[in-house]
Amino acid sequence: MSVQIEVKESFTVIGKLGQGLAAEVPQWIPALWQEANNGFGEIQNLAKTNEEGNLVGLWGAMSDISESFERWTDQGKYLAGCEVLDHSVAPTGWTKWIIPSYKFAIIQCNQDTYQSKFKYMVTEYLPGNGYSLVGAVHEFYKSNETDGNLYLFFPIERILDK
């Protein structure tokens, strides 16, 4: 399994925020994505784009209940949204998070392989390579990929912003 190690500077996501039990993710996270997709026109002008004018990407950003970007316990928070320009102000009904800088271990998956790849990273890859998880895992969806693939971003080192 191919794992990439990358540093990503802090970035901003605006989306629809939810909180729920980790064991009940299928009951509450899909509704956040539906709400975010239905209202995307409200934040489209804030979205960060690449050189071709395409969205940089969509994030399923996660945090502990205190929003300090620690790992989930039995419950957590999930922000279904879009990477936006850093100075953006969230419209009413939307939430803005500034994700801190981290070094990430990144693996590609899809809905069918999500659980097995997540488990592989936590139980085999990270400890086998001298890494430990130092925060909440995030999901990243490339806007130009419509094949159902996503990328799991496992934070392995917090990078202090200058």
C-alpha positions in Angstrom: 0.0 0.0 0.0 1.4 3.3 -1.1 1.7 5.9 1.7 2.9 9.5 1.1 4.5 11.7 3.8 3.7 15.4 3.3 3.8 18.6 5.3 0.6 20.7 4.8 0.7 24.2 6.1 -2.4 25.4 8.0 -5.5 25.7 5.8 -9.0 26.9 6.1 -12.2 24.9 5.6 -15.8 26.2 5.7 -18.5 23.6 5.9 -21.4 22.1 7.8 -20.6 21.0 11.3 -21.9 18.0 13.1 -21.2 16.2 16.3 -22.1 12.6 17.1 -21.0 9.2 18.4 -18.2 7.5 16.5 -20.3 4.3 16.5 -23.1 6.1 14.7 -21.2 7.8 11.9 -23.5 6.5 9.1 -26.5 8.1 10.8 -25.1 11.6 11.0 -22.2 12.4 8.6 -23.9 11.7 5.2 -26.6 14.3 6.2 -23.8 16.9 6.7 -22.5 16.3 3.2 -26.0 16.5 1.7 -26.5 19.9 3.5 -23.1 21.2 2.4 -23.6 20.1 -1.2 -27.1 21.6 -1.4 -25.8 24.9 0.0 -22.5 25.0 -1.9 -23.5 28.1 -3.9 -23.4 30.1 -0.6 -19.6 29.5 -0.2 -18.6 28.9 -3.9 -17.0 32.4 -4.2 -14.8 31.7 -1.1 -13.4 28.4 -2.4 -9.7 28.1 -3.0 -8.9 27.1 -6.6 -5.9 25.8 -8.4 -4.2 27.2 -11.6 -6.9 25.6 -13.8 -9.7 27.2 -11.8 -10.8 23.9 -10.2 -11.5 23.6 -6.5 -8.5 22.6 -4.5 -10.6 20.0 -2.7 -13.3 19.0 -0.3 -12.5 18.0 3.3 -14.2 15.9 5.9 -12.3 17.5 8.7 -12.4 16.0 12.1 -11.8 17.1 15.7 -12.5 16.1 19.2 -15.4 17.8 21.0 -13.2 20.7 22.2 -12.2 21.5 18.6 -8.5 21.3 19.4 -8.1 18.7 16.5 -7.3 15.8 18.8 -8.4 12.3 18.0 -12.0 11.3 18.5 -12.9 9.4 21.6 -16.4 7.8 21.6 -17.7 10.9 19.9 -16.3 13.7 17.7 -17.0 16.6 15.4 -17.0 16.5 11.6 -16.9 19.4 9.2 -18.1 18.6 5.7 -16.8 21.4 3.6 -14.5 23.0 1.1 -11.0 24.4 1.4 -11.4 28.2 1.2 -9.2 31.3 1.0 -7.7 31.9 4.4 -9.3 35.3 5.0 -12.8 34.0 4.3 -15.7 34.7 6.6 -18.2 31.8 7.1 -21.8 32.8 6.1 -24.6 32.3 8.6 -25.2 28.6 9.1 -21.7 27.6 8.1 -18.6 26.9 10.3 -15.0 27.9 9.6 -12.1 25.9 10.9 -8.4 26.7 10.5 -6.7 23.3 10.5 -3.2 23.6 12.0 0.0 22.7 10.1 1.0 19.0 10.3 3.2 16.4 8.7 0.7 13.8 7.4 0.9 10.2 6.4 -1.6 10.0 3.5 -3.2 6.9 2.0 -5.8 6.6 -0.8 -8.9 4.6 -0.3 -12.6 4.3 -1.3 -15.7 3.6 0.7 -15.1 -0.2 0.4 -11.5 -0.1 1.6 -11.9 2.8 4.1 -12.0 0.7 7.3 -9.3 -1.8 6.3 -6.9 1.0 5.2 -7.6 3.0 8.3 -6.9 0.0 10.5 -3.7 -0.8 8.5 -2.4 2.8 9.1 -3.1 2.8 12.8 -2.1 -0.8 13.7 0.7 -1.5 11.1 2.1 1.4 9.1 2.4 4.2 11.7 3.9 2.1 14.5 6.0 0.0 12.1 7.6 3.2 10.8 8.2 4.9 14.1 5.2 7.2 13.9 2.3 7.9 16.2 -1.0 9.6 15.6 -0.9 13.1 17.0 -4.4 14.4 16.1 -7.6 13.7 14.3 -7.6 12.0 10.9 -9.1 14.1 8.0 -10.7 12.9 4.8 -9.7 14.7 1.5 -11.6 14.5 -1.7 -9.9 15.8 -4.9 -12.4 17.8 -6.9 -11.1 16.4 -10.2 -11.5 12.8 -9.1 -15.1 11.4 -9.5 -14.2 7.7 -9.1 -15.1 7.6 -5.4 -11.5 7.8 -4.2 -10.6 9.8 -1.1 -7.4 10.3 0.9 -7.0 9.8 4.6 -4.6 12.3 6.2 -3.1 10.9 9.4 -1.3 13.7 11.4 2.1 12.4 12.6 3.8 15.6 13.6 2.4 19.0 14.6 4.3 21.8 12.8 4.4 25.1 14.7 3.3 28.0 12.5 5.9 30.8 12.1 
